[in-house]
Amino acid sequence: MIRAFKILGFFLFFLIIYLIINSELSFSSFENTFTTLIFSLFTTIIIVVPKLKRIGIYVLIILWIFTIAFFVVGFIDIANIFGTLAFGFLIISAMLRLLELVKTGKLEKL
């Protein structure tokens, strides 16, 4: 039960952070709200289950492929959503990896 509250706490924390960063606490755009929810869920899953980091990278590659495919076909709005998600996943994965390197002490030589 405590683990469930911890996971919910992580999700709500990241949801608030991403709402501030992505949409300035505004729910006016469905796209911004949707991407914020997905970013929060992705970050929470990666932190709670670190073994899924590799799957996160595969999801990122698939999102890039969808972005290119929808852009070529002419669905620019859908391509924009997939591209935003892919870039967000890339930034989140990079930041979590950077924090992991700092935590283990491998980055202090820089």
C-alpha positions as CSV (number, residue, x, y, z in Angstrom):
1,M,0.0,0.0,0.0
2,I,2.8,2.4,0.8
3,R,4.5,1.5,-2.5
4,A,1.3,2.5,-4.3
5,F,1.2,5.9,-2.5
6,K,4.9,6.4,-3.4
7,I,4.2,5.7,-7.1
8,L,1.1,8.0,-7.0
9,G,3.3,10.7,-5.3
10,F,5.9,10.4,-8.0
11,F,3.3,10.7,-10.7
12,L,1.6,13.7,-9.2
13,F,5.0,15.4,-8.5
14,F,6.0,15.0,-12.1
15,L,2.6,15.9,-13.4
16,I,2.8,19.3,-11.6
17,I,6.4,19.9,-12.8
18,Y,5.5,19.1,-16.4
19,L,2.3,21.1,-16.2
20,I,4.4,24.1,-15.2
21,I,7.0,23.5,-17.8
22,N,4.8,22.4,-20.7
23,S,1.6,24.3,-20.4
24,E,2.1,26.9,-17.7
25,L,-0.7,25.3,-15.6
26,S,-3.2,25.8,-18.4
27,F,-5.6,23.1,-19.6
28,S,-6.7,25.0,-22.7
29,S,-4.9,22.8,-25.2
30,F,-5.7,19.1,-25.3
31,E,-2.3,18.4,-26.9
32,N,-0.4,20.0,-24.1
33,T,-2.4,18.3,-21.4
34,F,-2.1,14.9,-23.2
35,T,1.7,15.2,-23.6
36,T,2.1,16.3,-20.0
37,L,0.2,13.2,-18.8
38,I,2.3,10.9,-21.0
39,F,5.6,12.5,-19.9
40,S,4.5,12.1,-16.2
41,L,3.6,8.5,-16.7
42,F,6.8,7.8,-18.6
43,T,9.0,9.4,-16.0
44,T,7.2,7.6,-13.2
45,I,7.5,4.2,-14.9
46,I,11.2,4.7,-15.6
47,I,12.0,5.7,-12.0
48,V,9.8,3.0,-10.4
49,V,11.0,0.2,-12.8
50,P,14.5,1.0,-14.0
51,K,14.7,-2.1,-16.1
52,L,12.3,-0.5,-18.5
53,K,14.8,2.2,-19.6
54,R,15.7,0.1,-22.6
55,I,12.1,-0.3,-23.7
56,G,11.8,3.5,-23.3
57,I,14.5,4.0,-25.9
58,Y,12.7,1.6,-28.3
59,V,9.5,3.5,-27.8
60,L,11.4,6.7,-28.6
61,I,12.6,5.2,-31.9
62,I,9.1,4.0,-32.8
63,L,7.7,7.5,-32.1
64,W,10.4,9.1,-34.4
65,I,9.4,6.6,-37.1
66,F,5.7,7.5,-36.6
67,T,6.6,11.2,-36.8
68,I,8.4,10.8,-40.1
69,A,5.6,8.6,-41.5
70,F,2.8,10.9,-40.6
71,F,4.8,13.9,-41.8
72,V,5.4,12.3,-45.2
73,V,1.8,11.4,-45.6
74,G,0.7,14.9,-44.7
75,F,-0.8,14.6,-41.2
76,I,1.3,17.4,-39.8
77,D,-0.7,17.8,-36.5
78,I,-0.4,14.1,-35.6
79,A,3.3,14.1,-36.6
80,N,3.8,17.1,-34.3
81,I,2.3,15.2,-31.4
82,F,4.5,12.1,-32.0
83,G,7.5,14.3,-32.5
84,T,6.9,16.2,-29.3
85,L,6.5,12.9,-27.4
86,A,9.7,11.5,-28.9
87,F,11.7,14.6,-28.1
88,G,10.3,14.7,-24.6
89,F,11.2,11.1,-24.0
90,L,14.7,11.8,-25.3
91,I,15.1,14.7,-22.9
92,I,13.7,12.7,-19.9
93,S,15.8,9.7,-20.7
94,A,19.0,11.9,-21.0
95,M,18.2,13.7,-17.7
96,L,17.6,10.5,-15.8
97,R,20.8,9.0,-17.2
98,L,22.7,12.2,-16.2
99,L,21.4,11.9,-12.7
100,E,22.4,8.3,-12.6
101,L,25.9,9.1,-13.7
102,V,26.2,11.8,-11.0
103,K,24.8,9.5,-8.4
104,T,27.4,6.7,-9.2
105,G,30.2,9.2,-9.3
106,K,31.2,8.6,-12.9
107,L,30.5,12.2,-13.9
108,E,32.7,13.9,-11.3
109,K,35.8,13.6,-13.5
110,L,34.3,16.2,-15.9
